[in-house]
Amino acid sequence: MRLFSRHLIIALLSVLVIACSSNDGSNTNDSSKQQLNIVATTGMIADMVSVIGGDNVIVKGLMGPGVDPHLYKASAGDVALLSKADVIFYNGLHLEGKMTEIFEQMKSRGIETVAVSDGVDRSDLLTPPEFKGNHDPHIWFDVTLWMNAVGPVRNILIEKDPENAPVYNENADSYLAALSELNEYVKERANSLPEDKRVLITAHDAFNYFGRGYGFEVRGLQGISTASEAGTADVQELATIIVERRIPAVFVESSVPPRYIEAVQAAVKSKGFNVKIGGELFSDAMGNPGTPEGNYIGMVRHNINTIVDALGQGGES
């Protein structure tokens, strides 16, 4: 009897273990099948899709912290990742210029590719002469423009997964409310600076929408795309402006080598004026995951706080 009981107990335990293992595995598989597989190019887009999609999406971002999207070339691993996506979200307006052919290739395979900039009215876009007739792609620097990117993301998620439409609508509305609050915060901080202090000098012309939206004069050493190199004449011209206007600070960018702005700083010093590096701004990429700057809202708050705090100080002679 004891031997029989022991065998019975062992048999029952085995059945329970198998049942539990089977249930765990099947639940995981069912959950993964229900989630949309999303690939986003930049961190800002990946963040937005993650917020709106919630638990119904799996989002993979191609370009991490410190990565320059103007120069980014897709690897074989990226192409494999893109080919398995339900939807590919990208900025558009030639930001990811070296990936254009890959996006076309994915479209030909029947994969949905969505440029979030399509949500922005073309009349609201800047077309600087140095960009040869193309629009400035850095739309996320004006929060009100970036709010227009929410629509294309929400709409395609609903199209792909209509069953969860209420979730996507609710998440999108909540995110728009948070972005509206963010916009007010940026305006409030910008307005705390006197107008003559609102001169933003960075490594490249990424902040034109920021300047227009929040009342800053913006000057970049390089053009809108970092593919263009700054020359000695550009450095000297910018240095002269800084000295003449007694601008207290210039800024480096997380996705652009600091040597460009350091060259400007040295040129200014040679003219008898000291300009500080006011801090690092996040331009074409967000900060590290898990940090305050690792999401769009935190990145924007960091940038405006860094700019206002540095420019609010007096320059040194």
Sequence and secondary structure as in RCSB ss.txt:
>XXXX:A:sequence
MRLFSRHLIIALLSVLVIACSSNDGSNTNDSSKQQLNIVATTGMIADMVSVIGGDNVIVKGLMGPGVDPHLYKAS
AGDVALLSKADVIFYNGLHLEGKMTEIFEQMKSRGIETVAVSDGVDRSDLLTPPEFKGNHDPHIWFDVTLWMNAV
GPVRNILIEKDPENAPVYNENADSYLAALSELNEYVKERANSLPEDKRVLITAHDAFNYFGRGYGFEVRGLQGIS
TASEAGTADVQELATIIVERRIPAVFVESSVPPRYIEAVQAAVKSKGFNVKIGGELFSDAMGNPGTPEGNYIGMV
RHNINTIVDALGQGGES
>XXXX:A:secstr
 HHHHHHHHHHHHHHHHHHHHHHHHHHHHHHHHHSEEEEESSHHHHHHHHHHHGGGEEEEESS TT  TTT    
HHHHHHHHT SEEEE  TTTTGGGHHHHHHHHHTT EEEEGGGGS GGGS   GGGTT     GGGSHHHHHTTH
HHHHHHHHHH GGGHHHHHHHHHHHHHHHHHHHHHHHHHHHTS GGG EEEEEES  HHHHHHHT EEEEEE SS
TTS   HHHHHHHHHHHHHHT  EEEEETTS THHHHHHHHHHHHTT B EEEEEE SSS   TTSGGGSHHHHH
HHHHHHHHHHHTS  B 
